Amino acid sequence: MDAPLGSQLAVAGATLQVVVTRKHVRNVNARLRGDTLLVSAPLRMPQPELDRAVVELARRLVRRLRARAVNGEVDLAAVARRVAARVPSPPAVGEVRFSTSQRARWGSCSARSGTIQLNAALAHMPAWVLEAVLAHELAHFFHRDHGPEFRALLRRVCPESERARAFLHGVSWTAGRWRSLPVSEREQLGTMAPDEEP
């Protein structure tokens, strides 16, 4: 049965109106038009299977839109070139972009293609943190592991790297426990002055 016009789905921070049309198609297809998710689905697909597919497609489409938006907010290529210029033999940097699908890492790179992908959350962090993650990925162009040579190059390129690492550990720790914190403590964290020393 088709989802009634106006049914809503909250996914990846967006609330979408979902319109499902059953058709003679083999696969579930979806596209976003504004805040409306238009879905075409096979006639005989079981509803629970369709529901799972709609949520996954919606999540993917919303993340893709968010990635486009965040990549338009910061000139990452310029930041990467500025950081790369600090490397003794600056590497050739290709595409640099924010990713909304990276979950386990702050960044990743391919030295062969010169491509760097960064977790989109970095776009909202202080510039020195973004630069430190870029420096980390650029250091991987020369050293694949995190050995002494890697660390020495990273410190040379970005003296703030240890400070940024600590900052990102704090962000990760807080994000992982945010929902379990009592509301009063969440409110306290939201009103802390960011420049105060502990």
Residue frames as qw, qx, qy, qz and C-alpha x, y, z in Angstrom:
[[0.000, 0.889, 0.458, 0.000, 0.00, 0.00, 0.00],
 [0.369, 0.596, -0.041, 0.712, 1.26, 3.46, -0.79],
 [0.318, -0.325, -0.461, 0.762, 2.37, 5.72, 2.04],
 [0.095, 0.867, 0.490, -0.010, -0.26, 8.42, 2.40],
 [0.324, 0.647, 0.011, 0.690, 0.67, 11.86, 1.14],
 [0.296, -0.782, 0.160, -0.525, 2.04, 13.78, 4.05],
 [0.903, -0.390, -0.110, 0.142, 3.55, 10.86, 5.98],
 [0.022, 0.916, -0.373, 0.149, 6.77, 12.03, 7.60],
 [0.924, -0.033, -0.191, 0.329, 10.18, 10.53, 8.16],
 [0.224, -0.929, 0.296, -0.016, 12.83, 12.02, 10.44],
 [0.937, 0.039, 0.084, 0.336, 16.29, 10.97, 9.30],
 [0.641, 0.119, 0.020, 0.758, 19.83, 12.41, 9.54],
 [0.177, -0.369, -0.228, 0.884, 18.55, 15.63, 11.10],
 [0.239, 0.029, -0.371, -0.897, 15.90, 16.27, 8.44],
 [0.468, 0.327, 0.702, -0.425, 12.15, 15.78, 8.45],
 [0.087, 0.132, -0.680, -0.716, 10.87, 14.64, 5.08],
 [0.728, 0.250, 0.225, -0.597, 7.42, 14.20, 3.62],
 [0.254, -0.193, 0.909, 0.269, 7.36, 10.73, 2.05],
 [0.723, 0.381, 0.013, -0.577, 5.34, 9.86, -1.05],
 [0.351, -0.214, 0.891, 0.191, 5.55, 6.22, -2.12],
 [0.712, 0.385, -0.140, -0.570, 4.24, 4.99, -5.44],
 [0.670, -0.101, 0.732, 0.076, 4.08, 1.27, -6.18],
 [0.523, 0.640, -0.305, -0.473, 5.02, 0.55, -9.79],
 [0.975, 0.191, 0.069, 0.086, 6.22, -2.17, -12.12],
 [0.216, 0.817, -0.502, 0.185, 9.87, -1.61, -11.14],
 [0.827, 0.039, -0.524, 0.201, 12.53, -4.01, -9.88],
 [0.510, -0.072, -0.460, 0.724, 14.15, -1.81, -7.25],
 [0.202, -0.867, -0.376, 0.256, 13.24, 0.90, -4.82],
 [0.434, 0.351, 0.097, 0.824, 14.23, 4.31, -6.15],
 [0.237, -0.834, -0.398, 0.300, 14.06, 7.65, -4.40],
 [0.383, 0.382, 0.054, 0.839, 14.79, 11.29, -5.06],
 [0.203, -0.574, -0.451, 0.652, 14.48, 14.42, -3.00],
 [0.124, 0.598, 0.354, 0.708, 12.50, 17.39, -4.19],
 [0.276, -0.661, 0.157, -0.680, 12.83, 20.02, -1.50],
 [0.294, -0.318, 0.763, -0.480, 11.74, 18.31, 1.71],
 [0.872, 0.139, 0.152, -0.444, 9.69, 15.66, -0.11],
 [0.248, -0.338, 0.886, 0.199, 11.08, 12.17, -0.66],
 [0.766, 0.325, -0.131, -0.539, 9.54, 10.67, -3.79],
 [0.362, -0.303, 0.882, 0.013, 9.81, 6.88, -3.77],
 [0.779, 0.223, -0.336, -0.480, 8.94, 4.34, -6.43],
 [0.389, -0.342, 0.830, -0.208, 8.77, 0.76, -5.20],
 [0.222, 0.020, -0.912, -0.345, 8.03, -2.70, -6.64],
 [0.624, -0.299, -0.277, -0.667, 4.39, -3.72, -6.45],
 [0.875, -0.267, -0.388, -0.108, 5.01, -6.89, -4.43],
 [0.373, 0.359, -0.587, 0.622, 7.76, -5.71, -2.07],
 [0.517, -0.558, -0.625, 0.177, 6.82, -6.49, 1.54],
 [0.142, -0.933, -0.104, -0.314, 6.13, -3.35, 3.58],
 [0.661, -0.699, 0.138, 0.236, 8.80, -3.98, 6.27],
 [0.713, 0.033, 0.331, 0.617, 11.44, -4.40, 3.55],
 [0.252, 0.736, 0.291, 0.557, 10.23, -1.23, 1.81],
 [0.385, -0.917, -0.076, -0.063, 10.28, 0.69, 5.10],
 [0.719, -0.466, 0.236, 0.458, 13.93, -0.27, 5.70],
 [0.576, 0.304, 0.383, 0.655, 14.87, 0.64, 2.12],
 [0.039, 0.885, 0.266, 0.381, 13.13, 4.03, 2.35],
 [0.515, -0.842, 0.057, 0.151, 14.96, 4.93, 5.56],
 [0.710, -0.246, 0.344, 0.563, 18.34, 3.94, 4.08],
 [0.431, 0.521, 0.401, 0.618, 17.74, 5.81, 0.81],
 [0.155, -0.945, -0.196, -0.212, 16.50, 8.88, 2.69],
 [0.625, -0.689, 0.150, 0.336, 19.57, 8.83, 4.95],
 [0.660, 0.023, 0.397, 0.638, 21.90, 8.54, 1.94],
 [0.264, 0.703, 0.382, 0.538, 20.18, 11.37, 0.02],
 [0.313, -0.942, -0.104, -0.058, 20.11, 13.74, 3.01],
 [0.676, -0.517, 0.244, 0.465, 23.78, 13.07, 3.72],
 [0.573, 0.292, 0.415, 0.644, 24.64, 13.70, 0.07],
 [0.048, 0.875, 0.276, 0.394, 22.82, 17.05, 0.16],
 [0.512, -0.847, 0.044, 0.136, 24.55, 17.97, 3.40],
 [0.727, -0.192, 0.312, 0.581, 27.94, 17.03, 1.91],
 [0.397, 0.588, 0.350, 0.612, 27.30, 19.35, -1.05],
 [0.204, -0.936, -0.162, -0.235, 26.32, 22.16, 1.28],
 [0.636, -0.709, 0.150, 0.265, 29.26, 21.80, 3.67],
 [0.699, 0.022, 0.349, 0.624, 31.74, 21.49, 0.80],
 [0.252, 0.729, 0.299, 0.561, 30.45, 24.81, -0.51],
 [0.401, -0.905, -0.137, -0.033, 31.00, 26.54, 2.86],
 [0.509, -0.713, 0.372, 0.308, 34.78, 26.09, 3.20],
 [0.614, 0.698, -0.360, -0.078, 37.45, 26.33, 0.51],
 [0.885, -0.375, 0.266, 0.080, 39.19, 23.14, 1.63],
 [0.812, 0.408, 0.049, 0.414, 41.57, 23.11, -1.33],
 [0.148, 0.830, -0.202, 0.499, 42.96, 26.50, -0.27],
 [0.625, -0.675, 0.321, -0.226, 43.36, 25.36, 3.34],
 [0.959, -0.048, 0.213, 0.181, 45.08, 22.14, 2.17],
 [0.630, 0.614, -0.059, 0.471, 47.46, 24.08, -0.07],
 [0.156, -0.849, 0.273, -0.424, 48.32, 26.42, 2.79],
 [0.789, -0.490, 0.360, -0.091, 49.08, 23.49, 5.11],
 [0.926, 0.233, 0.148, 0.256, 50.92, 21.55, 2.36],
 [0.373, 0.827, -0.189, 0.375, 53.20, 24.55, 1.82],
 [0.445, -0.758, 0.420, -0.228, 54.63, 23.93, 5.32],
 [0.959, -0.069, 0.253, 0.110, 55.82, 20.44, 4.28],
 [0.382, -0.584, 0.475, 0.536, 59.54, 20.40, 3.31],
 [0.030, -0.068, 0.760, 0.646, 58.70, 18.85, -0.09],
 [0.524, 0.215, 0.293, -0.770, 55.06, 19.88, -0.57],
 [0.371, 0.163, 0.901, 0.156, 52.97, 17.02, -1.94],
 [0.224, -0.104, -0.504, -0.828, 50.63, 17.37, -4.89],
 [0.292, 0.262, 0.720, -0.573, 47.20, 17.68, -3.35],
 [0.060, -0.269, -0.757, -0.592, 44.29, 16.62, -5.53],
 [0.438, -0.560, -0.401, -0.578, 40.69, 16.69, -4.40],
 [0.129, -0.013, -0.709, 0.693, 39.97, 17.64, -0.79],
 [0.453, -0.384, -0.380, -0.709, 36.41, 17.27, 0.43],
 [0.409, -0.204, 0.617, -0.640, 34.23, 16.82, 3.48],
 [0.407, -0.096, -0.865, -0.277, 32.45, 13.49, 3.80],
 [0.576, -0.322, 0.213, -0.720, 29.20, 12.96, 5.67],
 [0.936, -0.057, -0.274, -0.213, 29.65, 9.19, 5.68],
 [0.474, 0.352, -0.667, 0.454, 32.95, 8.94, 7.58],
 [0.704, -0.615, -0.194, -0.298, 32.17, 7.55, 11.01],
 [0.885, -0.363, -0.104, 0.273, 35.33, 6.03, 12.50],
 [0.626, -0.057, 0.065, 0.775, 37.94, 8.57, 11.39],
 [0.002, -0.804, -0.127, 0.581, 38.45, 12.30, 11.20],
 [0.361, 0.745, -0.350, -0.438, 40.21, 11.98, 7.88],
 [0.836, 0.027, 0.503, 0.218, 41.54, 9.63, 5.24],
 [0.205, 0.786, -0.346, -0.468, 43.79, 10.03, 2.24],
 [0.904, 0.265, 0.263, 0.208, 45.16, 8.42, -0.86],
 [0.320, -0.665, 0.355, 0.574, 48.75, 9.49, -1.50],
 [0.469, 0.132, 0.710, 0.509, 48.54, 7.96, -4.97],
 [0.181, 0.696, 0.562, 0.409, 45.65, 10.16, -6.14],
 [0.183, 0.172, -0.187, 0.950, 46.31, 13.05, -3.75],
 [0.447, -0.540, -0.429, -0.570, 42.72, 12.81, -2.46],
 [0.103, 0.026, -0.708, 0.698, 41.85, 13.72, 1.12],
 [0.444, -0.554, -0.537, -0.455, 38.44, 13.17, 2.73],
 [0.063, 0.166, -0.581, 0.794, 37.57, 14.78, 6.04],
 [0.122, -0.527, -0.813, 0.214, 34.73, 14.17, 8.45],
 [0.022, 0.673, 0.363, 0.645, 32.18, 16.94, 7.78],
 [0.508, -0.789, -0.321, 0.127, 31.97, 17.77, 11.49],
 [0.601, -0.217, 0.017, 0.769, 35.42, 19.36, 11.14],
 [0.173, 0.550, 0.337, 0.744, 33.83, 22.20, 9.16],
 [0.399, -0.807, -0.245, -0.360, 32.30, 23.45, 12.44],
 [0.767, -0.483, -0.136, 0.399, 35.46, 23.21, 14.54],
 [0.170, -0.881, 0.192, 0.398, 38.21, 25.78, 15.07],
 [0.618, 0.732, -0.271, -0.090, 40.43, 26.37, 12.03],
 [0.044, -0.655, 0.747, -0.110, 43.53, 25.09, 13.87],
 [0.682, -0.062, 0.699, -0.204, 41.81, 21.71, 14.40],
 [0.787, 0.579, 0.154, -0.145, 40.91, 21.43, 10.71],
 [0.353, 0.807, -0.474, 0.012, 44.47, 22.36, 9.76],
 [0.360, -0.491, 0.779, -0.152, 45.89, 19.76, 12.16],
 [0.800, 0.183, 0.552, -0.149, 43.77, 16.99, 10.62],
 [0.662, 0.742, -0.085, -0.058, 44.84, 18.10, 7.15],
 [0.041, 0.759, -0.645, 0.076, 48.49, 18.08, 8.30],
 [0.638, -0.221, 0.719, -0.166, 47.99, 14.56, 9.66],
 [0.825, 0.438, 0.347, -0.081, 46.64, 13.34, 6.31],
 [0.453, 0.841, -0.295, 0.010, 49.39, 15.13, 4.39],
 [0.280, -0.629, 0.721, -0.080, 52.02, 13.46, 6.61],
 [0.793, 0.064, 0.598, -0.098, 50.53, 10.13, 5.49],
 [0.672, 0.722, -0.118, -0.118, 51.54, 11.03, 1.93],
 [0.269, 0.709, -0.630, 0.168, 55.12, 10.37, 3.14],
 [0.003, -0.230, 0.909, -0.348, 54.65, 7.86, 5.99],
 [0.556, -0.260, -0.634, -0.471, 51.87, 5.28, 5.99],
 [0.601, -0.418, -0.638, 0.240, 52.18, 4.44, 9.69],
 [0.284, -0.921, -0.057, -0.260, 52.25, 6.63, 12.80],
 [0.842, -0.124, -0.190, 0.489, 55.90, 5.94, 13.58],
 [0.439, -0.604, -0.070, 0.661, 58.59, 8.40, 14.77],
 [0.271, 0.018, 0.423, 0.865, 59.20, 9.87, 11.29],
 [0.106, -0.639, -0.631, -0.427, 55.48, 10.48, 10.84],
 [0.400, -0.798, -0.387, 0.234, 55.16, 12.19, 14.23],
 [0.439, -0.400, 0.109, 0.797, 58.26, 14.33, 13.63],
 [0.139, 0.250, 0.520, 0.805, 56.93, 15.53, 10.26],
 [0.235, -0.729, -0.599, -0.235, 53.49, 16.21, 11.74],
 [0.436, -0.720, -0.241, 0.483, 54.97, 18.29, 14.59],
 [0.364, -0.189, 0.285, 0.867, 57.08, 20.21, 12.08],
 [0.003, -0.383, -0.594, -0.707, 54.11, 20.94, 9.80],
 [0.443, -0.644, -0.309, -0.542, 51.61, 21.54, 12.59],
 [0.174, 0.263, -0.678, 0.664, 52.88, 22.40, 16.09],
 [0.534, -0.156, 0.261, -0.789, 49.21, 22.40, 17.23],
 [0.605, 0.052, -0.724, -0.328, 48.74, 18.71, 16.34],
 [0.306, -0.115, -0.859, 0.393, 48.80, 17.37, 19.93],
 [0.224, 0.188, 0.373, -0.881, 46.41, 20.09, 21.09],
 [0.582, 0.145, -0.346, -0.722, 44.07, 19.25, 18.18],
 [0.492, 0.004, -0.869, -0.046, 44.31, 15.54, 18.98],
 [0.083, -0.182, -0.746, 0.635, 43.25, 16.23, 22.58],
 [0.388, 0.200, 0.059, -0.898, 40.43, 18.47, 21.37],
 [0.609, 0.108, -0.578, -0.532, 39.13, 15.73, 19.03],
 [0.348, -0.080, -0.903, 0.239, 39.33, 13.12, 21.79],
 [0.123, 0.219, 0.538, -0.804, 37.19, 15.41, 23.95],
 [0.516, 0.196, -0.223, -0.804, 34.69, 15.93, 21.13],
 [0.555, 0.050, -0.790, -0.255, 34.46, 12.18, 20.51],
 [0.196, -0.118, -0.845, 0.483, 34.10, 11.38, 24.20],
 [0.275, 0.243, 0.348, -0.863, 31.34, 13.95, 24.68],
 [0.554, 0.183, -0.410, -0.701, 29.48, 12.96, 21.51],
 [0.469, 0.015, -0.880, -0.071, 29.52, 9.31, 22.52],
 [0.223, -0.292, -0.790, 0.491, 27.96, 10.08, 25.90],
 [0.147, -0.132, -0.059, -0.979, 25.76, 13.06, 25.03],
 [0.585, -0.322, -0.476, -0.573, 22.43, 11.23, 25.11],
 [0.680, -0.330, -0.625, 0.197, 23.22, 9.55, 28.43],
 [0.229, 0.059, -0.367, 0.900, 24.10, 12.81, 30.17],
 [0.019, -0.675, -0.652, 0.346, 21.34, 14.30, 32.31],
 [0.256, 0.817, 0.354, 0.377, 19.70, 17.33, 30.71],
 [0.312, -0.943, 0.007, 0.117, 21.07, 19.67, 33.38],
 [0.608, -0.442, 0.415, 0.512, 24.65, 18.62, 32.58],
 [0.514, 0.431, 0.517, 0.533, 24.03, 19.01, 28.84],
 [0.029, 0.951, 0.245, 0.188, 22.74, 22.51, 29.48],
 [0.495, -0.780, 0.195, 0.328, 25.83, 23.28, 31.56],
 [0.633, -0.083, 0.500, 0.585, 28.12, 22.14, 28.75],
 [0.358, 0.665, 0.488, 0.437, 26.21, 24.28, 26.27],
 [0.105, -0.979, -0.113, -0.136, 26.79, 27.45, 28.31],
 [0.718, -0.448, 0.124, 0.518, 30.52, 26.97, 29.11],
 [0.186, 0.914, -0.223, -0.282, 32.72, 29.75, 27.80],
 [0.937, 0.316, -0.032, 0.147, 34.89, 28.11, 25.11],
 [0.448, 0.684, -0.349, 0.458, 38.01, 30.18, 25.85],
 [0.549, -0.711, 0.313, -0.308, 38.12, 29.52, 29.60],
 [0.369, 0.412, -0.817, 0.163, 41.04, 27.43, 30.80],
 [0.767, -0.371, -0.510, -0.120, 40.14, 24.42, 32.98]]
